[in-house]
Amino acid sequence: AVAMLENVRFHKEETSKDSAERDVMAKELASYGDIFVNDAFGTAHRDQASTASISKFMNVPSVGGFLMEKEVKYIQPMVENPPKPQVAIIGGAKVSSKIAVLESLLKNASALVIGGGMAYTFLKAQGCKVGKSLVEDDFIDTAKKLLSDAEAKGVKIVLPVDHVGAEEFSPDAKPVAVDGKDIPDNLMAMDVGPKTIELYKEVLSTAKSIVWNGPVGVFEFDAFAKGTETVARLVAEATGRGAMTVVGGGDSVAAVNKFHLADKMSHVSTGGGASLEFLEGKTLPGIAVLATK
């Protein structure tokens, strides 16, 4: 018999911080079947009744489904023992949401490509002018520490050396080429420039494994999509050469889909927050409770 249940998040016990409350719901869920198979990687980072607590009330070991197996198969090696040289491309808006990933990948990567809005906090930390670009001033010291840690480990940091700017954040904004690291006061960086793209080509050409999380520009606006599209194509080409490539995070996945390259990657993760936390080296509650043999 097959029964499809209503969305479990309609019940406050599902997400309760009180483990006893979660257990009440988990025990009831467990009573509906003999085996628990979790194939929802996208919620594996959540310690909830239907993702983790339920396993305590099953008579046989809980297991992962085929998707869960694939996610672990591709993402875990990227953190623990990737084919080397490994290049990590980390982009997106904010350093604050990606610093743990950068620190985690610093252990094995030969190069870290830092792009997107978060790159401008790093450039400001290096003394560059960033104009009206997004900057997290509270994280400048954090950026400086990561740069010095990378230097001590011999890890190459690739930051933008030129940009495509605009006077306003708009799909209709006029792109302005900025040939150099410093950005004029009236502009905000929206994408990387051609010299930076050449650096990407150089660093990715010898990679045996690539993990990509976060775009390097405002790819949603066609005028500022070239950098991210080029990254997607370079990662696809690396896959074709035999490199192991993993794309994680909602925006990166949206980018490879926009440019019709998802099927050219080794693995495109289905979990945004889950893949991010996995790449940070965290133990995911929804995976920790599953039998691995």
C-alpha angles and dihedrals in degrees: 000000000000123000123183113208129211117259104295092217090074085077115076090212090068093069099024117139087217108090092203090057091048090049092058091058093038092054091052092048090049091054090065095069149014101233131037115214115180115198097159103105090165090071098035091106091062121090097214140140097263097036104045117351093061091068091068091065100047120102094218130043115281117240141197125246126236094273092049089049092052093048092052092043092058106030101042095061090050088064101033111030116351125180104266142270089046123190121195119200109198120179140146134109106295138044089204093068095043106037093095090052091049091050091048096049092045087077095068109013123104089200137018116204108202115194144148124053092324091065091071093062087056093046091050088050087057091053098258124143110247103183112203093338121135110274132172102210091187089064100049092099089048089052091049091052093050090049091051092045090052092049091050090051094045092244115150115231115207113200127169114282094184135017150200107234138184137193092234140022099252139119087235095050116125112248114236121196114229110196102200142029097277118083121210116249093248095055138073120205112248102167142359122269132236096270090055090049088055089054089052091052091050097048095043096046094082099033118127092188131023130188116191124191119164135011123269095222144009092292092169087075108066093216089060101037101090097093095050093042090052091050089051091051093046092050090048090051091049089052089053089054090055102266118144107242129188124186115195136169130058098265095047090050090049088051097052088047092049090053093042093239103117092107090054094065126084090233137358109197121230093207125078103182092022095055091045093053091043090054089049087063094248123149108246112220093217091056098038092065094053125096109246098198 
